[in-house]
Amino acid sequence: MNCTRELIDGFVDEELDPGLRAEVEDHLANCRDCSEAYSQIRARQAAIRSFAPYYDAPAQLHQSVREALKRVSGKPKVEVRNVPWRMLAIAASVSLVFSLVGNLSQLHTKTPESEIIAENILSSHVRSLIGTHLLDVVSTDQHTVKPWFNGKIDFSPVVNDFAPQGFPLIGGRIEYLSGRAVAALVYQRRKHIVNLFTWPSVASDAKESRFSRNGYNEIEWTDASMTYWAVSDLGPAELKQFKALRIK
């Protein structure tokens, strides 16, 4: 078989029939390039799962599911000679799905928006480190990086190089967060990467929030009608030092 990313993705997601799956498995055992691609996909999946938010279903949701099942199973029997059994099953499923969606919506609204954004920011940071999408534009010149965003996003990000202070600019890329395209400016601190995400702010007041998880630190702030999120595996003190440079 020929090398193809689609079949590797299907193999990872267990979407192939047994015969084709066996062919792909044999191919991976003998093709170094495809085997490396397969390993990278699995590593990326594992990293994303480790940082993705997980919510425990509350007792209320468990009870609602049980009650929905009782209502479906406890209704009087109807004449089904002219009603396909599949339609009855679909109707019962739809009733249960609406109940689940209502309860899950209540559950998600309890999570502060800033924490959800923090999780998404962290996931984007990790993906950029383990994948091949760290930089769309590679340059240490702020006058090269800033114009690169023109026409690609609906705002012009502020771009500075902090090489003299130990945080050199190495490039940038575009990410999609919070329902919009945002600019990601990439800085380096020794061997550590700092991703700085920025987009126009909807809040008028200046604020600062900090988050830490699994060895990574994040700082959120607003300045001059722009929202900023800095994330790195640097310690909180060094990340705060970077933030102080950024707002000058």
Number of C-alpha atoms within 10 A of each C-alpha: 8 8 13 10 12 9 17 22 16 15 18 16 9 11 12 16 10 10 8 15 18 13 12 22 13 12 17 18 10 11 12 11 11 18 16 12 15 18 13 14 17 14 14 18 13 12 15 16 12 12 16 14 12 8 10 7 11 11 8 11 18 12 11 16 16 12 14 18 15 11 13 15 11 9 8 7 7 7 7 9 7 6 10 9 11 9 10 12 11 11 13 16 14 12 14 19 14 12 16 16 11 12 18 15 10 11 16 12 9 8 11 9 12 13 14 15 15 22 18 18 23 26 18 22 23 20 17 18 13 14 12 9 14 23 16 15 18 15 15 19 15 18 12 14 23 19 13 17 20 12 9 13 15 13 15 17 21 13 18 18 19 17 14 7 11 13 20 19 23 20 25 28 21 19 16 13 16 12 6 10 16 22 25 27 26 24 26 18 18 9 7 12 20 24 27 24 25 25 24 17 16 10 12 11 11 13 11 11 13 17 16 16 12 8 9 16 21 26 21 21 19 22 18 11 14 17 18 23 23 27 27 25 18 18 13 18 10 13 20 17 12 21 18 10 14 17 11 6
